[in-house]
């Protein structure tokens, strides 16, 4: 194991644990979104109170996931990774913040959604969930790459 890997993520086991945690967090968020999307796609407007409650849970989960990936993965790579990995991690941070704003705006728009707004909510929810799912899946692949290449880089002074 290179010293950079130790500086970035600790032991190989610790690095693997980060990857498993990221996978678990993304999997949980994706499962929540897919369940809600199924209700919305089936035109189950009577589920609005449930959808609102579950969106609150999802918002909290996404905030915890964001703190995890920035603090435990992106920030160490930005500080100590290879030059190309630093660029990737910075870009991922920016993309993550942009998607956080997209979700935050969506969440705020529909915080008190009512039955007469169902059609607009339905279309917006499906579009937003589809976009978030694509983003999370791509992000998880990139996180796995960042973790994998951490073993290959022995940076200056590390």
C-alpha positions in Angstrom: 0.0 0.0 0.0 1.4 3.4 -0.8 1.7 6.1 1.7 -0.7 8.3 -0.2 -3.4 5.7 0.3 -2.7 5.8 4.1 -2.8 9.6 4.1 -6.0 9.7 2.1 -8.1 6.8 3.3 -6.1 4.8 5.8 -5.7 1.1 5.3 -7.0 -0.9 2.3 -9.7 -2.1 4.6 -10.6 1.5 5.5 -10.7 2.4 1.9 -12.9 -0.5 1.1 -15.2 0.4 4.0 -15.6 3.9 2.5 -16.6 2.3 -0.8 -19.1 0.1 0.9 -20.5 3.0 2.8 -20.9 5.1 -0.3 -22.6 2.1 -2.1 -24.9 1.7 0.9 -25.8 5.4 1.1 -26.5 5.6 -2.7 -28.5 2.4 -2.6 -30.7 3.6 0.2 -31.4 6.9 -1.5 -32.1 5.2 -4.8 -34.5 2.8 -3.2 -36.4 5.6 -1.5 -36.6 7.6 -4.8 -37.7 4.5 -6.8 -40.4 3.6 -4.3 -41.8 7.2 -4.4 -41.5 7.3 -8.2 -43.5 4.1 -8.5 -46.4 5.7 -6.5 -46.2 8.9 -8.5 -46.0 7.2 -11.9 -49.0 5.1 -11.0 -50.9 8.3 -10.4 -51.5 7.7 -6.7 -52.4 11.3 -5.8 -53.9 10.0 -2.5 -50.4 9.3 -1.3 -49.3 13.0 -1.1 -49.0 13.0 2.7 -46.8 9.8 2.5 -44.8 11.2 -0.4 -44.2 14.5 1.6 -43.1 12.6 4.7 -40.8 10.3 2.7 -39.3 13.3 0.8 -38.4 14.8 4.2 -36.6 11.5 5.1 -34.8 11.5 1.8 -33.7 15.1 2.2 -32.1 14.2 5.6 -30.5 11.1 4.1 -29.1 13.1 1.1 -27.6 15.7 3.5 -25.9 13.0 5.5 -24.6 11.4 2.4 -23.3 14.8 1.1 -21.4 15.4 4.4 -19.9 11.9 4.2 -18.7 12.0 0.6 -17.3 15.5 0.9 -15.6 15.0 4.2 -14.4 11.5 3.9 -13.7 11.2 0.1 -13.6 14.4 -1.9 -11.8 16.7 0.5 -8.9 14.3 1.2 -8.5 13.8 -2.6 -8.5 17.5 -3.2 -5.9 18.0 -0.5 -3.6 15.0 -1.1 -4.5 13.2 -4.3 -2.8 13.1 -7.6 -3.2 16.3 -9.7 -5.7 14.6 -12.0 -7.7 13.1 -9.1 -7.8 16.5 -7.5 -9.5 17.9 -10.6 -12.0 15.1 -10.6 -12.8 15.5 -6.9 -13.2 19.2 -7.2 -15.5 18.7 -10.2 -17.5 16.1 -8.2 -17.9 18.5 -5.3 -19.2 21.2 -7.7 -21.6 18.8 -9.4 -22.8 17.5 -6.0 -23.5 21.0 -4.8 -25.4 21.8 -8.0 -27.5 18.6 -7.6 -28.1 19.5 -4.0 -29.5 22.9 -5.2 -31.7 21.1 -7.7 -33.1 18.8 -5.0 -33.4 21.6 -2.5 -35.4 23.8 -5.0 -37.6 20.8 -5.9 -38.2 20.0 -2.2 -39.0 23.7 -1.4 -41.4 23.9 -4.4 -43.5 20.9 -3.2 -43.1 21.3 0.6 -46.9 21.9 1.0 -48.1 20.2 -2.2 -51.9 19.9 -2.5 -54.1 17.6 -4.6 -54.9 20.3 -7.2 -51.2 20.6 -7.9 -50.8 16.9 -8.6 -50.1 17.1 -12.3 -47.3 19.6 -12.0 -45.9 17.8 -9.0 -46.0 14.5 -10.8 -44.1 15.7 -13.9 -41.5 17.6 -11.8 -41.1 14.7 -9.4 -40.5 12.1 -12.1 -38.0 14.4 -13.9 -36.1 15.3 -10.7 -35.9 11.7 -9.5 -34.7 10.4 -12.9 -32.0 13.1 -13.0 -30.9 12.4 -9.4 -30.7 8.6 -10.0 -28.5 9.1 -13.1 -26.3 11.6 -11.1 -26.0 9.3 -8.1 -25.1 6.2 -10.2 -22.5 8.1 -12.1 -21.1 9.7 -8.9 -20.8 6.3 -7.2 -18.8 4.9 -10.2 -16.5 7.9 -10.0 -16.1 7.5 -6.2 -15.1 3.9 -6.7 -12.5 5.1 -9.2 -11.1 7.7 -6.8 -10.8 5.1 -4.1 -9.2 2.6 -6.4 -6.6 4.9 -7.8 -5.7 6.1 -4.3 -3.5 3.0 -4.0 -1.6 3.9 -7.2 -0.5 7.4 -6.3 2.5 8.1 -4.1 2.3 11.9 -4.1 5.0 14.3 -3.0 5.7 14.4 0.7 3.2 11.8 1.5 
